[in-house]
Amino acid sequence: MQAQKAHSLIGQVYDPRNLVRAWERVKKNKGASGIDGVTIARFEANRDHYLAILHQKLKDSSYRPRPVRRVEIEKPGSNTKRQLGVPTIMDRVCQQALANVLEPIFEPTFLDESFGFRPGRSTHMAMRRIWRQLKAGNAWVVDGDISDFFGTLSQSMLVDLVAQRVADGKVLGLVRQFLQAGVLRDGKFEASYTGVAQGGVISPLLSNVYLHIFDERMSEAGYALTRYCDDWLIVCHSRREAEQALASARAVLEEELGLRIHPDKTRIVHITQGFEFLGYKIKQGKGMNYKKGKPDLYAYPRDRSIEHFKNRVRQITNRRNPKTLEGLLDELNPVIRGWGMYYRRAHVRRLFNRLSRWIIRRIWSWRYKRWRNIGWKRLPERQLYGEFGLVNLLQLIPSMEDYYRQKGYSR
């Protein structure tokens, strides 16, 4: 049965109310300026002026997105760098306005296997799905990796996939313009003939549209796929099933979608070997507890994530940091809280206890300029957690909340 298409959408995109909603979302997400140098603050100061220009240009079809600014960021624990494309604030607002219109059209078509950048779905929901499958006795995992997904997907195929549900030529033209906007690197323009800018507001939605075919094919074949954007794995009952699942995934991704499975990062593993997904390492063994003599299944932050967190704490508590204690904790607490809240439901009590003590020592070392000092006398742990409000990693663990509340460490 042919899917029903949506018509006359461009008016919804440039509707002033939609543009205001899009701007508020962009402002909330913050971010750096694009090639024109216009910052969030500058756009906010002249919001009505900028939105009026965007409205008129979209209405008379004269809008043209600017090239993205190329930014390279280090991947935690890796020698390689991730290339991001930073659009201008104006282009980000336009992309968000377009996403506001397209998301309700495509979201109902996406499958339960997909979790990345979707309303009401999260990394923790994806992990719970995998956890249930492993607990049910499925011990083999296809740990998959797509090589440079954002840089190699077919733009023409992506536009065709959008066109299966969108009949408005102006909206399709806008999608095509964003894909072909190009990159400005070191003052030189580079055309983009493949891929989608990783860092663009609409890129996550478009990536889900592109990989929806992969979700469908794996579901139809009966494989237990879990996908978060371009990260995916398949939980299987046997090695033979895992080999078949990998062959099927390769056929869809490489032959049908024109992508490439990374030969070194894609593997079939047994749960006793362990695997990493969405920042966690999941394994069965004696790493945590034995129950009745049987190895237990456990989840733990991967080593690279722990080291990345410690490096952030080191940067903030560098002895040359001139801030007051209150200023230091204002910078440090969001880092501790964000990382701790992400991993707090894993098997982390010992890790959190060790890291909490290490953070205290880092603060003492920063305050008194020596690693071995009498900070424990002048600035005791209880005072840091109580009076100054340092976030306690252990207190973030659900089972430990009541304990620390009784000790008076909760704020």
C-alpha positions, 0 to 999 in steps of 0.5 A: 500500500502506497503511503499517503503524502503530505502536501502544502507544507512550506506555509507551515514552515515559514509560519511566524509562530513556527519560526518563534518556536524554532528559535526558542529551541535553538536558543535553549540548545545554545551552541557556537556561531556559524560562518557569519559570526552571529551569536545566540546573544546577537540573534536574541537582541534582534530576534524579530528582525532576523525572524522577519527576514527568514519568514520573507525569504522562505515565503518568496523562495529566495532563502539560501542556506550558508555553508557550514563552518567545519569544526573538529573535536576530539573523540574521547579515548581516541586519536581520531577527531569527529568533524562537525558542521556548524550552521549559522544561527539563521540556518539552525532556526530554519532547520528546526522550523523544517524539523517541526513540520517533518517530524510529525509526518515521519515519527509515527512510521519509525519502529521500536528498534530506533531510539536516537533523537526521537521524542519520548525515547532515550539511551536508557530506554535502548539499554533497558531493551538490550538488558531484557534481551540478554536476561532472557538468555540471548548470549551472542551480540552483533556489535555493528559500526557504520563507517563514516555514516554522516559523511557517506550517505547518498543525498539523492536517496535521502531526498527520495525517501523524504519524497515518499511522504512529502509531496511539497516541492519547495520543502524537498528543495529546502532539504536538498539545499541544506544537504548541498550547502557545502563547507567552509574550511580555512576560508575555502569553500568545499562542495558537499555531494554526499552525506549530511552535516553532523551538527545540523539541527535536522541531521538526526531526523534525516538520519532516522529517515535514511536508516528506517529501511535498515530497521524495517528489513531487520524487523521483517527478518525477525532479528532483535535490532537496537539502533541509536542513530548510526550506532546499532547492535543485534542480540542473538540466541546463538553464534549461527544466528549472529552470523546470519544477522550480520550477513543480512545487515551487511546486505541492507546497509551496503547493497541497498543503502550504499553504506559501509560496515566498518571491518575492524569495529564490527564483530560478533561477541559472546556476552562473557567477552563483553561489548560497549554500547552508548558509553556502557560496557556490558558483560557477564562474569565475576566483575561484580557479583556472583549469585549462587555461584553463577556469573552475573550480568553487569553494566559499567561505564566504559574506560574511555568515558571514565577517563574523559570524566576525570580529564574534565575534573582535572581541567576544572580543578587545575591549580592555576584556576583563579576562581573562588571555591563557590565559582569552582563548584559552580563549574564542577557540579554540572559535570559531576551531576551530568555524568553521574546521572547518566551512569547512576543505574549501572553497577557503579557504587564502588566506582562512584565511591572511589571517584568521589574521594578522588574529587575531594582530593582534587579540590583540596589540592586546588585550594591548598596548592599541594597534593599532600596537604591538610585540606581534610582539616580546613575544608572537611568532606562534610562541609564541602557536601553540606555547606558548599553543596558539592554534588556527591556521586554516591548520592545520585545512586537511587538506592543511596539517596535516603542514606545521604539524606539522613546524614544531612548531605542532601541539598 
